[in-house]
Amino acid sequence: MLDKFLSFAKRLPADRLASVEGSLAALMESFSEGYELTPDELAEIDRRIASHNPEFSRQDDVTKIFGQPFAA
C-alpha cells in the first residue's frame, strides 16, 4: 500500500501534492505520543463508563461548544 501511495503522490501536480502532504502529516502526528491518554485519564474514562448514574452535559452547554446540530 505504501508503494501504491508513493506512486500516486509522485504523479500529483505540486498544488495538489501539498494538500496530500498536509493530510499525511496530520495523520502521522495523530499517532504520536502526544495524543495517547495517560493511565489516569484511562482510569477516569473507565470510572465514568462504569457509573450506574452517568452525568451528561446540558444541551445548551454542548451547543455553546459545537454550535447548533443539523436539522433532522
Buried (B, 14 or more C-beta within 10 A) or exposed (E): EEEEEEEEEEEEEEEEEEEEEEEEEEEEEEEEEEEEEEEEEEEEEEEEEEEEEEEEEEEEEEEEEEEEEEEE
